């Protein structure tokens, strides 16, 4: 299989050698490098206490980073047509994984949530794969049944019959943050595919009603919903995590206390190297460093949306919808994570793309990057375009337009 993929033209070996969207690649590599630095700093105290080695989490994260970059490179070898053909199989695999994680003895429970499947020393988080596979399936469905989805209510209902059970399985873990990101990305993909706006009114009403029901049927969710408004009212109880995060932001001031000099990471701020790594970044690098990091996130997210636009202009609609879906998932996770860290949203266990510690999240982010780079390359070379017949032999002689 690998030999066959290597024989096909790709961004890694074509007539122009390595031919990728370097601004997108540079932006994501910058975030990955920043994430490695911040995890090394934010996890040092916890790692020293748990393992006796201050670099324990950094070494593990570096290992995941190597796996992720390798997976991203392999993803760039796979034609988008292959992803499109296997969309249904990937969706079934996502459902199977989400069911398995709920089975006692297979799924691993951490902090009251069964979100991981253990493979020896590794934990795989099925929700990360499910989000990616759902976007791929939805993109293929929107291409195959475009008229049905746009013009009939039944086409819209069929997609809801996929998204609904997927969201229910994620809520059963429970993983409310992943559910919000998945449903939001799916709705945005339908909107960008040209679904009648009037059909979204009952859907939005149902989603809002379901969200209210989910938030109110568990006491801890209601505490999160109310405590983020005034965490200082119970700063040593339900509001502890958020109040410590806000202290980190306050200590950072304009230029920060300096890399490695965070006080909050010293067992004051829980999950300092995972969900709340941005708070440690704000403390150590200050407002200037935080805003530059946000600017980098904005750049890669907007670039991903443009990659979808370029693919759509090349009439590669499947690739365009995949790019839109991936970009919106990044945007959703970034907004939610930073919003939680800054006290603008209720506390949710959702990682920050490229920055947070976590093997599954990091590897899937790299796979998404590989997909986006592949989409950009195919749209630029007109590979698999609906209007252009392109042969492999053309890569040897044709001078490709790279002037975006």
Secondary structure, 3 states (H helix, E strand, C coil): CHHHHHHCCECCEECCECCCCHHHHHHHHHHHHHHHHHHHHHCHHHHHHHHCCCCHHHHHHHHHHHHHHHHHHHHHHCCHHHHHHCHHHHHHHHHHHHHHCCCECCEEEECCEEEEEEECCEEECHHHHHHHHHHHHHHHHHHHCHHHHHHCHHHHHHHHHHHHHHHHHHHHCCCHHHHHHHHHHHHHHHHHCCCCCHHHHHHHHHHHHHHHHHHHCCHHHHHHHHHCCCHHHHCCCCCHHHHHHHHHHHHHCCCCCCCCCCCCCCCCCCCCCCCCHHHHHHHHHHHHHHHHHHHHHHHHHHHHHHHHHHHHHCCCHHHHHHHHHHHHHHHHHHHHHHHHHCCCCCCCCCCCCCCCCCHHHHHHHHHHHHHHHHHHHHHHHCCCCCCCCCCCCHHHHCCCCCCC
